[in-house]
Amino acid sequence: MKSRLVLSLLSLIALAGCTSREAESDTFQKEFIHPLNGYSQVVAVTQGKVKTLYISGQIGEGPDLEAQLRAVFNSLQNELNAGGAAFKDLVKINTYIVDYKAADLELFRNVRKEILGENDLPASTLVGVSALARPEWRIEMEAVAVVKMK
């Protein structure tokens, strides 16, 4: 009982020592960008001077995997721009490829390198899947970006 009282008092003292700036940084705001039927393309979470963008899976259309991959990066760029970010702000991408083959990895890496460059790449996961929401879709990519606000 005595130790709980001491811990409670220490917690109160710590809270009392917080500045209004520290208290302010504990709050965050959510913005839903491009809401669709049942989800948003992007959810932006801002806390203090940092905005994190959670970007829903972007799909590409086209006759083959390369065309669809390029379309995915184009869609991703549009959603990043809508959230006030750019490719340089990406910290994580998850990619899903239907009927994945080893040759797909080389294609993926080459297109990604062309678009994102070779340095400071985001963390990345590539998963082969049996299907996406529509049979014509071969690839889907979701992403997370972090932007420092001015």
Secondary structure, DSSP 8 states (H G I E B T S, - for coil): -HHHHHHHHHHHHHHHT--HHHHHHT--EEEEEEE-SSSEEEEEEEETTEEEEEEEEEE--SSSHHHHHHHHHHHHHHHHHHTT--GGGEEEEEEEEET--HHHHHHHHHHHHHHH-SSS--EEEEEEES--SSTT--EEEEEEEEEE--
